[in-house]
Amino acid sequence: MIPRNWRKAEEYDFCDRLTREQWAWEFLRRHPEYQRQWHEFMDTWRALEAEYGRPPNRDFCAWKNDPRAWVPAAECPDGECRVDGEKVLIECAMGARWGFHKFPPDPADDDPVGAGRLSWRPRAPHPLPEVEQDEDLPQGLEEIALKFDLSMPLKPQFEQARRQLQKALAARRRQGLQPKRISRLAPAWKRLLRYLDAQAVGEAQAFCAELASEECRALATAVERMLAGGYLEILDLPP
């Protein structure tokens, strides 16, 4: 993809209209490793098409017998991928690796989500830490797990759980912490996109020139976390 001009804030006005699914794509398309793998994938795909044709005239029998069309099943973490013995089709394996369905979109594609060319795979439930019901909740706690004794009446336990949740929310509000919402996080995400675009043209230092060193390090850490899988966590937020 051609990076936007990070020096112009108006270049990122489109972000104000993004859904959570589109936000996730904006980060994935800027991922250097995704870009590298996509170009490598397309080189292989075009070579296969040159040899075996394109639909509806593709010789799929010959295509699927070509080792270039497959990767070992061990490289595909998602059981939804089409597996032939110990092999997985490269297009499906690519999607499973990065968390989406359908043919791998070009990083230059502005909106494969809105056009129906990409849909995100369902996310596995995030494991929650176990917390005893009568335990004092620490300040700032973001996740709690509630235990219920199914051998006892549930109604009083529901009431106890409700009070526990209220207590946890009150503790967060006292610190000025609010539930995560796309509208609240979007300004910070927009800044991360600008940083990534600056980084793509070798101007990350220029981006950080007017920032304190600690702020710049925090920004770089946030970008690293987003690219390490944080973009998929966006899909867990309320739409």
NORTA-V242946 format. One line per field, one symbol per residue. ss: DSSP state (a for helix, b for strand, c for the rest). phi: phi as a letter, one per 30 degrees, with the letter a starting at -180 (. if undefined). Layout:
ss->???
phi->???
This chain:
ss->ccccccccaaaaaaaaaccaaaaaaaaacccaaaaaaaaaaaaaaaaaaaaacccccccaaaaaccaaabbbaaacccccccbbccbbbaaaaaaaaacbbcccccccccccccccccbbcccccccccccccccccccccccccccccccccaaaaaaaaaaaaaaaaaaaaacccccccaaaaaaaaaaaaaaaaaaacccaaaacccccaaaaaaaaaaaaaaaaaaaaaaaaccc
phi->.ceddddcdddcddddcdddddeededddcdeddedddddddeddddddddciceccdddddedcddddbbeeddcdcddddccicbbeddddddddcjbcideddedddaddddicbbddeddeddcddbddcdddddiecbbcccbcddcededddddddddddddddddddciccedbedddeedddddddddddddcibdddddeccdedddddddddddddddkddddeddded
